[in-house]
Amino acid sequence: MPTVDTVRTVETPEGVLLRLRPAGPLPRAAAYLVDLLLIYMGLMAAAMALLPLGGAGVGTLGVLSFLALWLYPVLFEVLAQGRTPGKRVFHLRVLMTDGLPLAWSASMVRNLLRVVDGLPFSYTVGFLAMLCTRQHQRVGDLVADTVVVHDPPRRVAVALPEADPVALPAPLTPAEQAALVAFAERSPLMSAARVEELADLLEGLTGATGPEGVRRLHGMARAILGTGGTP
């Protein structure tokens, strides 16, 4: 029974590899509570305006309550790229299990089945389903073929130091390439002596030391990312 978040890789129809980290019950519950708070705050404001109107106001409030509870998540999930306000606060997002954006039909199904996930009380069925599935899917997710994943903020692009691209002299693993790019990104934040000291450790890769070794590492970083120089 999986109880921790796991990372999985999916390939989109365009051949793009995505690394998805399904979100567990706790962040999902926190996001849901934020959404409920927003919904009820809106309904309370509507009630203050409608209830003085008598029966017509009560009826209108009932319709608004139904629409808010059922359409609020669907509209945000589809029109806001899988993110309700609560999910956005906790950096979560709903996707199809193949990594594609959420479809209208899938969002409607997963939200209609909240009734089942809420049985018999306090979301018991949904909580147990998330604990028992590898991707932490509740019943609605399983039927709709959706998954809630962590969606961390995008890293701001950092300009690399000026250098002509240099071809890698030997194949590097993805982790090694990432470390080389990170070195180039952080070089402007370090002293020249420290940058050269670190570059000298990679003399076996660059075939040079001192400023020339630094220049070659910066060039390799640009070659990895492309000549544009930004991640």
C-alpha positions as CSV (number, residue, x, y, z in Angstrom):
1,M,0.0,0.0,0.0
2,P,1.8,3.2,-1.2
3,T,1.8,6.0,1.3
4,V,4.4,8.3,-0.1
5,D,4.5,10.3,-3.3
6,T,6.2,8.6,-6.3
7,V,7.6,10.0,-9.5
8,R,6.5,8.5,-12.8
9,T,7.4,9.3,-16.4
10,V,4.9,9.4,-19.2
11,E,5.4,10.1,-22.9
12,T,2.9,12.4,-24.6
13,P,1.7,11.7,-28.2
14,E,4.3,14.3,-29.3
15,G,7.1,12.2,-27.8
16,V,7.7,14.6,-24.9
17,L,8.7,12.9,-21.7
18,L,7.0,14.3,-18.6
19,R,8.0,13.6,-15.0
20,L,4.8,13.5,-12.8
21,R,4.7,13.3,-9.1
22,P,1.3,12.3,-7.9
23,A,0.0,14.2,-4.9
24,G,-0.9,12.4,-1.7
25,P,-4.1,12.8,0.4
26,L,-2.8,15.6,2.7
27,P,-2.0,18.3,0.1
28,R,-5.1,17.4,-1.8
29,A,-7.3,17.7,1.3
30,A,-5.7,21.1,2.1
31,A,-6.4,22.3,-1.4
32,Y,-10.0,21.1,-1.3
33,L,-10.6,22.9,2.0
34,V,-9.4,26.2,0.5
35,D,-11.8,25.7,-2.4
36,L,-14.7,24.9,-0.1
37,L,-13.9,28.0,2.0
38,L,-14.0,30.2,-1.2
39,I,-17.3,28.6,-2.3
40,Y,-19.0,29.1,1.0
41,M,-17.7,32.6,1.4
42,G,-19.3,33.4,-2.0
43,L,-22.5,31.7,-1.1
44,M,-22.7,33.6,2.2
45,A,-22.4,36.8,0.3
46,A,-25.1,35.7,-2.1
47,A,-27.3,34.7,0.8
48,M,-27.1,38.1,2.4
49,A,-28.3,39.6,-0.9
50,L,-31.0,37.0,-1.8
51,L,-32.6,35.9,1.4
52,P,-34.4,39.2,2.0
53,L,-36.2,38.6,-1.3
54,G,-38.2,35.8,0.3
55,G,-39.1,32.5,-1.6
56,A,-37.6,33.7,-4.9
57,G,-34.4,34.5,-3.1
58,V,-34.3,31.2,-1.4
59,G,-34.9,29.3,-4.7
60,T,-32.2,31.3,-6.4
61,L,-29.8,30.7,-3.6
62,G,-30.4,26.9,-3.9
63,V,-29.7,27.0,-7.7
64,L,-26.5,29.0,-7.1
65,S,-25.4,26.6,-4.4
66,F,-25.8,23.6,-6.7
67,L,-23.9,25.4,-9.5
68,A,-21.2,26.5,-7.2
69,L,-20.5,23.1,-5.7
70,W,-20.6,21.2,-9.1
71,L,-19.4,23.7,-11.7
72,Y,-16.7,25.6,-9.7
73,P,-14.2,22.7,-9.8
74,V,-15.1,21.8,-13.4
75,L,-14.7,25.3,-14.8
76,F,-11.4,26.0,-13.0
77,E,-9.9,22.5,-13.8
78,V,-10.6,22.9,-17.5
79,L,-10.2,26.6,-18.1
80,A,-7.3,27.1,-15.7
81,Q,-5.1,24.2,-16.8
82,G,-6.2,21.8,-14.1
83,R,-5.8,24.2,-11.2
84,T,-8.6,25.4,-8.9
85,P,-7.6,28.3,-6.6
86,G,-7.0,25.7,-3.8
87,K,-4.8,23.6,-6.0
88,R,-2.9,26.7,-7.2
89,V,-2.2,27.6,-3.5
90,F,-0.6,24.2,-2.9
91,H,1.0,23.9,-6.3
92,L,-1.2,21.0,-7.5
93,R,-2.7,20.3,-10.9
94,V,-5.2,17.7,-12.4
95,L,-4.1,16.0,-15.6
96,M,-5.1,13.0,-17.6
97,T,-3.0,10.0,-16.6
98,D,-1.2,10.2,-19.9
99,G,0.0,13.7,-19.1
100,L,-2.4,15.5,-21.4
101,P,-4.6,18.4,-20.2
102,L,-7.8,17.6,-18.5
103,A,-10.9,17.1,-20.8
104,W,-14.3,18.5,-20.0
105,S,-15.9,15.0,-19.8
106,A,-13.1,13.8,-17.5
107,S,-13.5,16.8,-15.1
108,M,-17.3,16.4,-15.0
109,V,-17.0,12.7,-14.2
110,R,-14.3,13.0,-11.5
111,N,-16.3,15.8,-9.8
112,L,-19.7,14.1,-10.0
113,L,-18.2,11.0,-8.3
114,R,-17.2,13.1,-5.3
115,V,-20.6,11.8,-4.0
116,V,-19.1,8.3,-4.0
117,D,-15.7,9.4,-2.6
118,G,-17.5,11.2,0.2
119,L,-19.2,8.0,1.5
120,P,-20.0,7.1,4.2
121,F,-18.8,10.4,5.8
122,S,-15.8,12.7,5.7
123,Y,-14.5,11.5,2.4
124,T,-13.7,8.0,3.8
125,V,-14.0,6.1,0.4
126,G,-11.9,8.7,-1.4
127,F,-9.2,8.7,1.3
128,L,-9.0,4.9,1.3
129,A,-8.8,4.8,-2.5
130,M,-5.9,7.3,-2.5
131,L,-4.0,5.2,0.0
132,C,-4.5,2.0,-1.9
133,T,-3.6,3.3,-5.4
134,R,-0.1,3.9,-6.6
135,Q,-1.0,7.3,-8.1
136,H,-3.1,8.3,-5.1
137,Q,-6.3,8.3,-7.1
138,R,-9.7,8.6,-5.6
139,V,-12.7,6.8,-7.2
140,G,-13.5,9.8,-9.4
141,D,-9.9,9.8,-10.7
142,L,-9.9,6.1,-11.4
143,V,-13.2,6.3,-13.4
144,A,-12.2,9.5,-15.2
145,D,-8.6,8.4,-15.8
146,T,-7.1,11.4,-14.1
147,V,-4.4,12.1,-11.6
148,V,-3.5,15.0,-9.3
149,V,0.2,15.9,-9.4
150,H,2.5,18.3,-7.8
151,D,3.0,21.4,-10.0
152,P,6.0,23.4,-8.6
153,P,6.5,27.0,-9.8
154,R,8.5,27.2,-13.0
155,R,12.1,28.2,-12.4
156,V,13.0,31.7,-13.7
157,A,15.3,31.4,-16.7
158,V,18.9,32.5,-15.9
159,A,21.1,33.9,-18.6
160,L,24.4,31.9,-19.0
161,P,27.7,33.6,-19.2
162,E,28.8,34.6,-22.7
163,A,30.7,31.9,-24.5
164,D,30.8,30.1,-27.8
165,P,29.1,26.7,-27.7
166,V,31.6,23.8,-27.2
167,A,30.7,20.3,-28.1
168,L,30.8,17.7,-25.3
169,P,34.0,15.7,-25.6
170,A,32.3,12.6,-24.2
171,P,28.6,11.6,-23.5
172,L,27.3,12.9,-20.1
173,T,24.4,11.5,-18.1
174,P,21.4,13.8,-17.6
175,A,22.5,14.4,-14.0
176,E,26.0,15.4,-15.2
177,Q,24.6,17.7,-17.8
178,A,22.3,19.3,-15.2
179,A,25.3,19.8,-12.9
180,L,27.3,21.5,-15.7
181,V,24.5,23.9,-16.5
182,A,24.0,24.7,-12.8
183,F,27.7,25.5,-12.6
184,A,27.4,27.9,-15.5
185,E,24.3,29.6,-14.1
186,R,25.9,30.1,-10.7
187,S,29.3,31.3,-12.0
188,P,28.3,35.0,-12.0
189,L,27.4,34.7,-8.3
190,M,30.9,33.4,-7.3
191,S,34.3,35.0,-7.3
192,A,36.5,34.4,-10.3
193,A,39.0,32.4,-8.1
194,R,36.3,30.1,-6.9
195,V,34.9,29.5,-10.4
196,E,38.3,28.6,-11.7
197,E,38.9,26.4,-8.7
198,L,35.8,24.4,-9.5
199,A,36.5,24.3,-13.2
200,D,40.0,22.9,-12.6
201,L,38.4,19.9,-11.0
202,L,37.0,19.1,-14.4
203,E,40.3,19.4,-16.3
204,G,39.7,15.8,-17.5
205,L,36.6,16.9,-19.3
206,T,37.7,20.3,-20.6
207,G,41.4,19.6,-21.2
208,A,42.2,23.0,-19.7
209,T,42.5,24.9,-16.5
210,G,42.1,28.5,-15.3
211,P,40.0,30.9,-17.4
212,E,40.2,28.6,-20.5
213,G,38.7,25.7,-18.5
214,V,35.9,28.0,-17.3
215,R,35.2,29.2,-20.8
216,R,35.0,25.7,-22.1
217,L,32.6,24.6,-19.4
218,H,30.4,27.6,-20.1
219,G,30.5,26.7,-23.8
220,M,29.5,23.2,-23.0
221,A,26.5,24.4,-21.0
222,R,25.4,26.5,-23.9
223,A,25.7,23.5,-26.2
224,I,23.6,21.5,-23.9
225,L,20.8,24.1,-23.7
226,G,21.3,25.5,-27.2
227,T,23.0,28.7,-28.3
228,G,20.2,30.8,-26.7
229,G,21.9,30.5,-23.4
230,T,18.7,30.2,-21.2
231,P,17.2,27.1,-19.7
